[in-house]
Amino acid sequence: MNRSPEIHVTLGRCDDMRAEVFVRLEGAAVAQLEGTVTGPRRGRDATLPTTARLMPLPAAAESPAVSRAILTEPAFWTPDLPNLYRVEVTPWSSACGPAAAWIGLRRLGVRGRSFWLDGRRWVPRAIAADVGLDRAREAGVALVLESPAEELLAAADETGVAVAAVLHAAETTPARVSMLARHPSAMLAIMMEPPGDDATLDGIRRAKGTLQIGLAADGMAAPPRPEGIDFLAVMLPDAGVPHPGWRSPPARPLVAWRHGRSADRRQCDLLQRDLARWGTVTPSAEPIWDWAGYLVGGGKRRDRLGP
């Protein structure tokens, strides 16, 4: 029986008028891919979709087959505007059947010590709490989740809720990161321990796309100087403020993560206030730098959808 392989999508050069979308099949040996990219779709909106054809690109020996589509006036994915596209492919292979997936085109990256999403600074305020996606969206918060199931991420893609995925040692693998990267809602991934070797970290970076990869760090100790990651998640106890060494941290985004309190949007705002006070203890009373985001509560494992 033919199997349906997983679709892997990479966003190439893009702007507000045009976007390149590259499609390949994960782990499938096929000579060529044909298909379409159709959208956007957003919830129950009745936007008239358009269809772009996937055109096969010349393949190098022993390289996976890749096809490209050009989207005009693309609709990118953000939590406020969770636009999705339908990708449908037909491989030239008797070993694989047709495949289809919903994708989001997300422009997410780092500038200095900040995250930037779709051309604007993005400051995540995330909670680790057992709330449903609709409630999280209404509250204007992202969710901190341990091992989020793919079903939940697909629902978050449609609802428009950002997710910060917590990765423990056994899950800090390129395969796990590749799964997260297929979902635009998975915007941050926090490794609780560094990968065991450089090869694993290299594989994670190749698989992550625009997913931002972070490493947990003890905020009560002097800051580490890690390489190969996008941001640091600075772990703080209830009511704690960082070690003085964090006044001169690595030049990358720092996300404050406070445990030990109830997790809601108000606690994110209180954490921001406390750190603003800590950061203005200077002769000029000017902040040393801005934190990139604020997380509260402990990671929650979610293997199914909540209410």
NUKENU-953459 format. One line per field, with one value per residue (C-alpha): residue number from 0; x negated, y negated, z. Coordinates in Angstrom, 1 decimal. Last residue first. Layout:
BEGIN
seq: NUM, ...
xx: X, ...
yy: Y, ...
zz: Z, ...
//
This chain:
BEGIN
seq: 306, 305, 304, 303, 302, 301, 300, 299, 298, 297, 296, 295, 294, 293, 292, 291, 290, 289, 288, 287, 286, 285, 284, 283, 282, 281, 280, 279, 278, 277, 276, 275, 274, 273, 272, 271, 270, 269, 268, 267, 266, 265, 264, 263, 262, 261, 260, 259, 258, 257, 256, 255, 254, 253, 252, 251, 250, 249, 248, 247, 246, 245, 244, 243, 242, 241, 240, 239, 238, 237, 236, 235, 234, 233, 232, 231, 230, 229, 228, 227, 226, 225, 224, 223, 222, 221, 220, 219, 218, 217, 216, 215, 214, 213, 212, 211, 210, 209, 208, 207, 206, 205, 204, 203, 202, 201, 200, 199, 198, 197, 196, 195, 194, 193, 192, 191, 190, 189, 188, 187, 186, 185, 184, 183, 182, 181, 180, 179, 178, 177, 176, 175, 174, 173, 172, 171, 170, 169, 168, 167, 166, 165, 164, 163, 162, 161, 160, 159, 158, 157, 156, 155, 154, 153, 152, 151, 150, 149, 148, 147, 146, 145, 144, 143, 142, 141, 140, 139, 138, 137, 136, 135, 134, 133, 132, 131, 130, 129, 128, 127, 126, 125, 124, 123, 122, 121, 120, 119, 118, 117, 116, 115, 114, 113, 112, 111, 110, 109, 108, 107, 106, 105, 104, 103, 102, 101, 100, 99, 98, 97, 96, 95, 94, 93, 92, 91, 90, 89, 88, 87, 86, 85, 84, 83, 82, 81, 80, 79, 78, 77, 76, 75, 74, 73, 72, 71, 70, 69, 68, 67, 66, 65, 64, 63, 62, 61, 60, 59, 58, 57, 56, 55, 54, 53, 52, 51, 50, 49, 48, 47, 46, 45, 44, 43, 42, 41, 40, 39, 38, 37, 36, 35, 34, 33, 32, 31, 30, 29, 28, 27, 26, 25, 24, 23, 22, 21, 20, 19, 18, 17, 16, 15, 14, 13, 12, 11, 10, 9, 8, 7, 6, 5, 4, 3, 2, 1, 0
xx: 11.7, 8.3, 6.8, 4.7, 1.1, 0.4, -2.6, -2.7, -5.8, -5.9, -4.6, -5.4, -7.0, -8.1, -9.7, -12.6, -13.8, -14.8, -18.3, -20.1, -16.9, -17.6, -17.7, -20.8, -22.8, -21.8, -19.2, -16.9, -17.2, -15.9, -12.9, -12.1, -12.6, -9.9, -7.5, -8.0, -7.4, -4.2, -3.0, -3.6, -1.8, 1.2, 1.4, 1.9, -0.1, 0.1, -3.3, -6.3, -8.3, -9.5, -10.9, -12.6, -13.3, -16.7, -17.4, -21.1, -24.2, -25.3, -24.6, -26.1, -23.5, -23.0, -26.1, -24.2, -22.3, -18.7, -15.7, -13.6, -10.0, -9.2, -12.3, -13.9, -14.9, -16.5, -15.4, -18.3, -17.9, -18.9, -21.3, -24.5, -26.9, -26.5, -28.1, -26.6, -25.1, -26.3, -24.0, -20.5, -19.1, -19.9, -19.8, -17.3, -18.4, -16.5, -15.7, -13.6, -11.5, -12.2, -13.5, -14.4, -15.7, -19.2, -19.6, -18.6, -21.0, -23.9, -22.9, -23.0, -26.4, -27.8, -27.1, -24.8, -22.4, -22.1, -19.7, -16.2, -16.0, -13.3, -11.5, -9.9, -7.4, -5.4, -2.2, -3.7, -3.6, -6.1, -8.9, -7.6, -8.0, -11.5, -12.5, -11.4, -13.4, -16.5, -16.6, -16.2, -13.4, -15.3, -17.1, -13.9, -12.3, -9.8, -7.6, -6.7, -3.4, -1.7, 2.1, 3.8, 6.8, 5.8, 2.2, 3.1, 5.3, 2.4, 0.2, 2.7, 2.8, -1.0, -1.2, -3.0, -5.9, -6.0, -3.9, -4.3, -1.3, -1.1, 1.1, 3.7, 6.3, 8.9, 6.3, 5.5, 9.2, 9.8, 6.7, 7.9, 6.3, 4.0, 1.4, -2.2, -1.8, -3.4, -4.0, -5.9, -7.4, -7.3, -9.0, -7.5, -8.4, -6.3, -7.6, -10.8, -12.3, -14.6, -18.1, -19.7, -17.3, -16.0, -13.7, -10.1, -8.4, -5.8, -4.1, -1.6, -1.0, 1.9, 0.9, 1.4, -0.2, 0.2, -1.1, -4.6, -6.4, -5.2, -7.1, -6.6, -5.3, -1.9, -1.7, 1.1, 0.2, 3.1, 2.3, 3.0, 3.5, 3.4, 3.9, 3.4, 1.2, -0.8, -0.9, -1.8, 0.7, -1.2, -0.5, -1.8, -2.8, -5.6, -5.8, -8.9, -9.5, -12.3, -13.3, -15.7, -19.4, -21.2, -22.4, -21.3, -17.7, -16.6, -13.5, -10.0, -7.2, -4.5, -1.5, 0.0, 3.7, 5.8, 8.3, 11.3, 11.4, 14.6, 13.2, 14.3, 10.9, 8.3, 7.7, 5.1, 4.9, 3.8, 0.3, 0.3, -1.3, -4.1, -7.1, -10.0, -12.4, -11.1, -13.1, -11.0, -12.4, -10.5, -8.9, -10.0, -8.4, -10.0, -7.8, -8.9, -7.0, -5.9, -4.2, -4.7, -8.2, -9.7, -12.9, -12.5, -9.9, -10.7, -8.0, -8.4, -5.5, -5.3, -4.9, -1.6, -2.2, -1.3, 0.0
yy: -22.9, -21.1, -19.4, -16.4, -15.4, -18.5, -18.5, -21.6, -23.8, -25.7, -29.2, -32.6, -33.6, -37.1, -38.2, -40.0, -41.9, -45.5, -46.9, -48.7, -50.6, -54.4, -55.6, -57.7, -56.7, -53.1, -50.9, -50.9, -47.2, -46.0, -48.2, -47.1, -43.5, -43.9, -45.6, -42.9, -40.2, -42.0, -42.2, -38.5, -37.8, -39.7, -37.5, -34.4, -31.6, -31.3, -31.8, -29.5, -29.9, -33.0, -32.9, -36.0, -35.7, -37.1, -38.0, -37.9, -39.9, -37.8, -39.5, -42.5, -43.4, -39.6, -39.4, -41.0, -37.7, -38.1, -39.1, -36.7, -37.2, -33.5, -31.9, -33.0, -31.0, -33.1, -31.6, -32.4, -33.1, -32.1, -29.2, -28.1, -29.3, -29.5, -32.2, -31.5, -34.1, -34.4, -32.6, -33.4, -33.5, -29.9, -29.3, -27.5, -27.3, -28.8, -27.8, -30.2, -28.4, -30.2, -27.0, -24.6, -21.5, -22.8, -24.3, -21.0, -19.0, -21.3, -21.0, -17.2, -17.3, -19.5, -17.0, -16.2, -19.0, -21.7, -21.0, -22.5, -23.3, -26.0, -26.0, -29.2, -29.9, -26.8, -28.4, -28.2, -24.4, -22.4, -23.7, -21.7, -18.4, -19.4, -20.1, -16.6, -15.0, -17.2, -16.0, -17.6, -15.3, -13.0, -16.0, -17.9, -20.3, -22.9, -24.3, -28.0, -28.2, -31.1, -31.0, -31.9, -29.5, -27.7, -27.1, -26.4, -23.5, -22.1, -22.5, -20.6, -17.7, -17.6, -17.0, -19.6, -18.1, -20.5, -23.6, -27.3, -29.0, -32.5, -35.2, -37.7, -36.7, -36.0, -33.8, -31.9, -31.3, -30.0, -27.7, -26.1, -26.6, -24.3, -26.9, -27.6, -31.3, -33.3, -37.0, -37.1, -40.5, -40.7, -43.7, -44.3, -43.2, -40.1, -38.9, -40.3, -38.9, -41.3, -41.5, -42.5, -41.6, -38.1, -36.2, -35.4, -35.7, -32.9, -31.2, -28.9, -25.3, -23.0, -19.6, -17.2, -14.1, -11.9, -8.3, -7.1, -4.0, -4.1, -7.4, -10.6, -12.5, -14.2, -17.2, -19.2, -22.3, -24.1, -27.6, -29.1, -32.6, -33.0, -36.8, -38.0, -35.0, -35.7, -33.8, -35.6, -36.3, -36.4, -39.1, -36.9, -33.3, -31.7, -27.9, -25.7, -22.0, -20.0, -16.4, -15.1, -15.0, -11.8, -13.5, -17.1, -17.9, -20.5, -22.2, -20.9, -23.5, -23.8, -25.6, -28.6, -28.7, -31.6, -31.7, -34.0, -35.2, -33.8, -34.0, -31.1, -30.5, -32.0, -30.5, -31.8, -29.9, -27.2, -25.7, -23.2, -19.9, -18.2, -16.6, -14.8, -11.9, -10.5, -9.1, -10.0, -11.0, -14.2, -15.2, -18.5, -21.9, -25.4, -28.5, -31.8, -34.8, -38.0, -41.3, -41.9, -40.5, -37.1, -35.1, -31.5, -29.9, -26.2, -23.5, -19.9, -17.5, -14.2, -11.1, -9.4, -5.7, -3.5, 0.0
zz: 26.8, 26.5, 23.4, 23.9, 24.7, 26.7, 29.1, 31.2, 31.6, 34.9, 35.4, 33.9, 30.6, 29.6, 26.3, 24.6, 27.6, 26.9, 27.6, 30.4, 31.2, 31.8, 35.4, 34.4, 37.4, 37.1, 38.9, 35.8, 35.0, 38.3, 38.1, 34.6, 35.7, 38.4, 36.0, 33.3, 35.9, 37.0, 33.4, 32.9, 36.2, 34.9, 31.8, 33.9, 35.4, 39.2, 40.7, 41.3, 38.1, 36.4, 32.8, 31.4, 27.7, 26.7, 23.0, 22.0, 22.8, 25.7, 29.1, 30.8, 33.4, 33.7, 35.8, 38.6, 39.1, 38.0, 40.1, 42.2, 43.2, 42.6, 41.1, 37.9, 34.8, 32.0, 28.6, 26.3, 22.6, 19.1, 19.7, 18.1, 20.7, 24.5, 26.7, 30.1, 32.4, 36.0, 38.4, 39.7, 36.2, 35.6, 31.8, 29.6, 25.9, 23.0, 19.4, 17.3, 14.7, 11.4, 9.7, 12.6, 10.7, 9.8, 13.3, 14.9, 12.8, 13.8, 17.4, 17.1, 15.4, 18.1, 20.8, 23.8, 23.0, 25.7, 28.6, 29.1, 25.4, 24.8, 21.4, 20.3, 17.5, 17.3, 16.0, 12.4, 12.5, 10.4, 12.6, 15.5, 13.6, 12.4, 16.0, 17.0, 14.2, 14.8, 18.4, 21.8, 22.8, 25.1, 26.8, 27.6, 25.1, 26.2, 23.4, 23.3, 21.5, 19.7, 19.5, 16.2, 16.2, 13.0, 13.8, 17.5, 16.2, 14.2, 17.3, 19.4, 17.0, 16.7, 20.5, 22.6, 24.5, 27.4, 26.8, 27.4, 25.9, 24.2, 25.7, 24.4, 27.0, 24.3, 22.4, 25.5, 26.3, 22.7, 22.9, 26.1, 29.5, 31.5, 32.4, 31.4, 30.4, 27.6, 27.0, 23.7, 22.7, 18.9, 17.1, 13.7, 10.2, 10.1, 13.5, 15.0, 18.2, 20.1, 21.5, 18.2, 15.4, 15.6, 13.3, 12.3, 8.9, 8.9, 6.0, 7.5, 6.2, 5.8, 4.5, 1.6, 0.2, -2.8, -2.6, -2.2, -3.4, -7.0, -7.4, -9.3, -6.3, -6.2, -3.9, -2.2, -0.1, 1.5, 2.8, 6.2, 7.5, 11.3, 11.4, 15.0, 15.9, 12.7, 9.4, 6.1, 3.4, 0.1, -2.5, -5.3, -4.4, -6.4, -6.1, -6.0, -6.2, -4.5, -5.1, -2.3, -3.2, -4.2, -7.4, -7.7, -8.6, -11.1, -9.7, -10.1, -10.5, -7.8, -9.2, -7.4, -6.5, -5.3, -2.4, -2.3, 1.3, 3.0, 6.5, 8.7, 10.2, 7.9, 4.5, 2.1, -0.1, -2.5, -3.1, -5.9, -7.0, -8.8, -7.2, -9.0, -8.7, -5.3, -2.4, 0.6, 4.0, 4.3, 1.0, -0.5, -1.0, -1.6, -1.3, -2.8, -1.7, -3.6, -2.9, 0.8, 0.7, 0.3, -0.5, 0.5, 2.9, 3.4, 3.4, 4.4, 3.5, 5.4, 3.3, 2.5, 2.1, -0.9, 0.0
//
